[in-house]
Amino acid sequence: MKKLKNKIYLFYFSFLNVWCLLKLLISEDYILIRWPSYFFDFIFVSSLFFLIFSIKFISKIYLLFIILPFLVFIDGNKFKVDSVNEKSIKILTYSVMGRNMDYDPIIDAIKSEEPDIIFLQEVNFPNKINTEWLNDNYLFRSERLESGLIILSKFEIISHDYFQNALKSTVLIDGKLVDLFNIHSIRSIFNYERYKKYTDSLLINFINASEIAIVAGDFNMVPHNDFYKKITEYYKDTCTGICGYTFPASGRKIGAFAPFLRIDYIFSRGTRCAYGSKVLIEKTSSDHYPIVSNVCV
């Protein structure tokens, strides 16, 4: 029986390490590399339990089998967090779910946080955003309704444009031009070649943005995916470390228990700080939980 357990653990850790090595060396063009990336945080944690059991009952040599998985885990989880007290603006991003018709919990979350700039995705019923409170508190708005994208701002929006499935607006904050990109990304699960062309195009626009820029939205990716790594070469993920998962939320049946993926983000470039980031785990009618973050412009 012990020999059988030893073979099972050896097979599991060998397979895990081969996958991790391929993950570190090659791109996500291959579906067997791409799919496990979405759930790697849970694969890694479960592996730690297997590791403890293996060390205790089989051999300490199994410690060597966690090195590659640990490198992959750290590669997708950055733990540096700024903490400052200087003046900042608050950003909120919220994917409200296209079929959702109950916007009351969405607006309640906005009221509770009172962000300065709001990025909304999947807004298929824009009339529900035209409430008296929102109109009084957010005098400036840009939208691309065919894509369900809306930006609400307390700062003047001086221009807006759109490309791919993205909305770009430029705001004036304390005399500084700040580019805002609101994103609802296509999925990468099956047609990866199309997804790669799409994300490469997005990245070019992000790189060519003004010196100060904020990119936020529903990216349909996790921190272990290639596109995340490309973005973070130029932008900072404001919600780093153990920030929390955003999907699925309670608006979807599978989210009744707990979210298990982080696919929503706020990235910033040229900002002096980013702090106080969090996922708002609260009652919602959407299948995503919102993220808020403070940035110093």
C-alpha atoms as one frame of an Amber mdcrd trajectory, in Angstrom:
protein
   0.000   0.000   0.000   2.843   2.377   0.871   4.529   1.670  -2.467   1.279
   2.459  -4.285   0.921   5.794  -2.458   4.521   6.570  -3.243   3.891   5.946
  -6.962   0.743   8.100  -6.927   2.493  11.043  -5.284   5.524  10.639  -7.509
   3.317  10.685 -10.617   1.355  13.724  -9.377   4.416  15.820  -8.530   6.249
  14.752 -11.680   3.289  15.769 -13.852   2.938  19.069 -11.961   6.621  19.897
 -12.377   6.617  19.072 -16.088   3.640  21.404 -16.557   5.348  24.165 -14.524
   8.526  23.826 -16.554   6.575  24.103 -19.813   4.632  27.055 -18.377   7.857
  28.910 -17.627   9.523  28.067 -20.946   6.791  28.292 -23.591   3.768  30.486
 -24.316   0.082  29.777 -23.782  -0.521  28.905 -27.438  -1.148  25.350 -26.291
  -4.458  24.726 -24.557  -2.963  22.264 -22.042  -0.693  25.064 -20.826  -3.389
  27.746 -20.884  -6.303  26.054 -19.110  -4.566  24.964 -15.862  -3.251  28.531
 -15.487  -6.732  29.686 -14.484  -6.760  27.386 -11.477  -3.082  27.288 -10.587
  -3.488  29.026  -7.209  -5.691  26.145  -6.072  -3.442  23.535  -7.666  -0.501
  25.020  -5.758  -2.311  25.105  -2.398  -3.541  21.518  -2.809   0.014  20.508
  -3.715   1.236  21.911  -0.398  -1.091  19.526   1.441   0.162  16.622  -0.655
   3.711  17.767   0.021   3.249  17.806   3.803   1.811  14.291   3.696   4.579
  13.070   1.395   7.351  14.461   3.605   5.849  13.041   6.756   5.041   9.549
   5.507   7.300   8.936   2.504  10.457  11.031   2.065  11.828  14.544   2.517
  13.091  14.357  -1.054   9.613  15.557  -2.067  10.626  19.056  -0.957  12.438
  19.340  -4.283   9.151  18.868  -6.132   7.685  22.159  -4.880  10.427  24.458
  -6.221   9.062  24.879  -9.771   5.398  25.227  -8.663   6.526  27.845  -6.134
   8.300  29.838  -8.879   5.156  29.777 -11.035   2.990  30.820  -8.071   5.241
  33.762  -7.159   5.457  34.785 -10.820   1.691  35.378 -10.835   1.334  36.907
  -7.355   3.178  40.147  -6.647   3.180  40.971  -2.943   4.554  44.522  -2.853
   1.867  46.990  -1.685   2.229  50.772  -1.322   0.917  52.424   1.811   0.841
  56.216   1.820  -1.249  59.043   3.122  -0.879  61.577   0.313  -3.808  62.874
  -1.709  -5.241  60.279  -4.061  -8.207  59.495  -6.262 -10.341  56.398  -5.868
 -11.006  54.107  -8.827 -13.744  51.477  -9.029 -14.265  48.884 -11.758 -17.415
  46.763 -11.948 -18.578  44.250 -14.546 -22.329  44.302 -13.975 -23.291  41.188
 -16.044 -25.044  41.688 -19.356 -28.333  39.974 -18.522 -28.582  41.622 -15.114
 -31.543  44.009 -14.773 -31.213  44.717 -11.039 -28.778  47.605 -10.725 -29.681
  48.549  -7.144 -26.822  46.528  -5.539 -24.430  47.973  -8.143 -25.381  51.545
  -7.286 -25.323  50.746  -3.541 -21.681  49.591  -3.884 -20.815  52.812  -5.724
 -22.511  54.923  -3.048 -20.695  53.105  -0.246 -17.269  53.727  -1.812 -17.899
  57.090  -3.541 -15.103  56.598  -6.109 -13.867  59.482  -8.227 -13.821  57.468
 -11.461 -15.982  54.442 -12.287 -15.339  51.853 -15.002 -18.443  49.805 -15.853
 -18.590  46.797 -18.191 -21.483  44.755 -19.636 -23.964  47.609 -19.228 -26.804
  46.399 -21.444 -29.391  48.595 -19.713 -27.744  52.054 -19.598 -30.975  53.766
 -18.536 -30.513  52.132 -15.128 -27.303  54.142 -14.705 -29.194  57.401 -15.195
 -30.168  57.829 -11.554 -30.412  61.233  -9.910 -27.619  60.447  -7.452 -25.188
  59.285 -10.132 -26.004  62.207 -12.427 -25.505  64.703  -9.578 -22.205  63.204
  -8.416 -20.657  62.266 -11.767 -21.029  65.173 -14.131 -18.841  63.662 -16.843
 -19.481  60.484 -18.759 -18.192  58.636 -21.808 -19.677  55.471 -23.203 -19.589
  52.864 -25.905 -22.997  51.303 -25.518 -22.630  48.675 -28.260 -19.849  47.191
 -26.104 -21.581  47.893 -22.789 -18.756  50.166 -21.606 -19.285  53.330 -19.530
 -16.881  55.611 -17.655 -18.296  57.964 -15.015 -16.009  60.699 -13.701 -15.952
  63.567 -11.250 -13.171  65.040 -13.383 -13.672  66.670 -16.749 -13.501  64.264
 -19.686 -11.897  66.208 -22.502 -11.875  63.493 -25.173 -12.875  59.913 -25.801
 -12.292  57.237 -28.398 -12.815  53.519 -28.819 -11.013  50.614 -30.433 -11.481
  46.872 -30.372 -13.691  46.125 -27.350 -12.348  49.082 -25.367 -13.303  52.630
 -24.447 -10.593  55.264 -24.052 -11.193  58.605 -22.328  -8.828  61.381 -21.315
  -9.525  63.326 -18.122  -7.949  66.415 -16.618  -6.851  65.962 -12.991  -5.053
  68.843 -11.268  -3.849  70.103 -14.635  -2.541  66.669 -15.704  -3.833  64.618
 -18.612  -4.722  61.064 -17.596  -5.739  58.395 -20.106  -8.418  55.940 -18.998
  -8.982  52.591 -20.722 -12.148  50.631 -19.954 -11.789  47.014 -21.100 -14.089
  44.045 -21.527 -11.801  41.465 -23.056 -12.800  38.611 -25.299 -12.127  35.142
 -23.876  -8.974  33.151 -24.522 -10.303  29.656 -23.867 -10.753  28.390 -27.433
  -9.809  30.778 -30.271  -6.433  31.722 -28.839  -5.018  33.078 -32.100  -7.828
  35.650 -32.287  -7.365  36.463 -28.600  -3.627  36.957 -29.043  -4.130  39.421
 -31.925  -6.733  41.245 -29.858  -4.534  41.551 -26.757  -1.471  42.561 -28.804
  -3.534  45.405 -30.259  -4.683  46.439 -26.780  -1.133  46.430 -25.494   0.059
  48.742 -28.275  -2.609  51.262 -27.272  -1.676  50.934 -23.600   2.014  51.502
 -24.369   1.259  54.557 -26.542  -0.958  56.171 -23.893  -0.080  59.390 -22.093
   2.503  59.402 -19.318  -0.201  58.857 -16.701  -2.723  56.150 -17.550  -5.199
  53.848 -15.823  -6.429  50.613 -17.383  -9.329  48.800 -15.740 -12.049  46.299
 -16.441 -12.975  42.683 -17.017  -9.961  41.027 -18.664 -11.084  37.380 -18.572
  -7.547  36.401 -17.540  -5.772  35.420 -14.333  -2.346  36.624 -13.089  -0.706
  33.444 -14.405  -1.710  34.195 -18.016   0.712  35.605 -20.572  -1.241  38.806
 -21.255  -1.117  39.745 -17.572   2.667  39.432 -17.629   2.878  41.599 -20.753
   0.733  44.357 -19.217   2.689  44.374 -15.963   5.898  45.052 -17.874   4.493
  48.554 -18.434   1.754  48.983 -15.809   1.393  48.238 -12.128  -1.361  45.946
 -10.893  -2.848  48.009  -8.057  -4.464  44.982  -6.435  -1.437  42.801  -5.670
  -0.697  39.921  -3.354  -3.635  38.295  -1.617  -6.159  40.770  -2.951  -9.122
  38.489  -3.430 -11.028  36.832  -6.226 -13.672  38.613  -8.325 -15.472  35.805
 -10.171 -17.964  34.184  -9.980 -20.034  36.381  -7.679 -23.395  35.571  -6.140
 -25.300  36.837  -9.189 -24.385  33.533 -10.858 -25.471  30.215  -9.313 -21.945
  28.796  -9.301 -20.854  31.844  -7.283 -23.222  31.133  -4.391 -20.364  29.512
  -2.461 -17.322  31.724  -3.136 -15.391  33.346  -5.999 -12.296  31.467  -7.170
 -10.848  33.509 -10.069  -9.398  37.019 -10.294 -10.227  38.278 -13.771 -10.951
  41.965 -13.035  -8.116  44.483 -12.636  -7.038  48.074 -12.166  -3.619  48.828
 -13.671  -1.839  52.173 -13.439   1.202  53.845 -15.000   2.884  57.097 -14.036
   1.067  57.270 -10.709   3.121  58.002  -7.591   1.377  55.350  -5.545  -1.392
  52.767  -5.520  -2.834  51.554  -2.237  -5.968  50.478  -0.374  -6.955  48.063
  -3.129  -9.632  45.517  -2.332 -12.318  43.309  -3.806 -15.749  44.238  -2.466
 -17.274  40.932  -1.387 -20.859  41.940  -0.699 -24.385  41.381  -1.944 -24.516
  41.795  -5.697 -26.759  40.986  -8.642 -23.722  40.595 -10.932 -21.488  37.595
 -11.551 -18.432  39.767 -10.781 -17.367  41.511  -7.595 -15.994  45.066  -8.001
 -12.469  46.235  -7.242 -11.554  49.608  -5.736  -8.124  51.178  -5.544  -6.561
  54.511  -4.597  -3.935  56.020  -6.895  -1.873  59.195  -6.510  -1.796  61.233
  -9.706
